[in-house]
């Protein structure tokens, strides 16, 4: 039988154009996410921007919220901040409940 293991490449850094392709969106949407504080690219000029793993995942979540629920960039920022806060509280609660 064939092994169920597959070669999986983990992406740690994407350029703006690569992130646009990954999220199936245009650069205007990514720029709007940056302006609303959802993403924090490395680099000064837009042409130099790179996005690291944490922000790649946030961009994908943001795109799903926009595509599936019609949430704009400002709304995405609020939702992702609340989800981050919820996750932090869950981690703290798990730590407090640990024996």
N, C-alpha and C positions, 0 to 999 in steps of 0.2 A: 504494500500500500504506500501511497505517496504521503509524505509528511505534510501536516497542516501548516507548518511554518512557512512564512513568506519573507522575502527580503523587504524590509520596511525602511525607507529613508526618512530620517527625522530632519525637518527643515528648521534651522535656527535663525536665519536671517534672510529677508526678502527685500528687494528694491521696491520702489513705488509701483512700477509697471508689473512686476511679478506678483505683488500683493493684489493688484487690480484683477489680474487673471485668476489668481487663487480664489478671490471672493466673488468673481464674476460681476464686477462693477467697473465704473470709470474712475479716473483720478479725481474728479470733482467731489465724489462721495467720500473718498479717503481724506482729501483736504478738509472737507467739512467736519469729519470726525476728529481730525487734528485740531481744528479751530475750536471744537467743543470739548477738548480735553480727553476724548476717548482714547486716542492714540498719542504716543510720544515718540516721534521718529528721531533717529540719530542723523546728524548732518544739518547744515545751515540752509542751503538752498534746496528747493523741492527736487531738483535733479540729483542731489546727493543723498536724499533721504533713504535710510534703511530701517527696517522694522524687525525687532527681535521676537523670539518665540511667544512671549507673554502678549505682545501687541498683535501678533498674527492671530492668536486665538481670540482676542477681544474683537478684532476686525471681523472675523468669521461670525462671531455671536452677533455683532452689530448688524451685519448684512442680513442675517436670518431674521432678526427683529424687524428690520426695515422691510424686507421682502414678504415675510409671512404675516406680519401684523400692521404694516404701514407706519411704523414708528419713525419719526424724523430724527435727525442727528442729536438734537437737544434732548429728546425723550430717551434715546439710546443711552446717552451719557448718564442720565438719572437712573435708568434701570440697571445699567452695569455697575454703577456705584452702590446701589442698594444690594445687588447680588453679592458684590465683594464684601460689603458690611455683614450680610447674612452669613457668608462663609466664615468670616473672621469670628463672628459670635459663636457659630457652631464649633469651631476649633477650640475656642476658649471654654465653652461648656463641656466639651469632651475632655479637655485637660482637667477641669475642675471635678468632673465625675470619675476620673481615673482613680483607682485604689492606691 
